[in-house]
């Protein structure tokens, strides 16, 4: 039997704040706001019910989001960054966060121009 320790209120709020910052401040550098709004309306950019997630998974989710923010704020085209991107994308998806974006956004020099 596995004992599940739910995330604390502070951890849950931190994840929600981090996700909001990620959407507003990071993804908006790559995609137009109207496109992000469409994804939000379609519930593609939606967090799962965090109150039901194990504390260890909340911590892993936080680390994966922080890593993705760093990778997208400081894009490089080296193989290590691409591997980190794919690894953390997989973690987010496994933890119930849809992440429909590809690693090509790391190598895009024309941020926010490809989707106009």
PyMOL commands that set and color helices and strands:
alter all, ss='L'
color gray80, all
select helices_A, chain A and resi 9-29+33-41+50-52+55-73+79-94+104-107
alter helices_A, ss='H'
color red, helices_A
deselect
rebuild
show_as cartoon
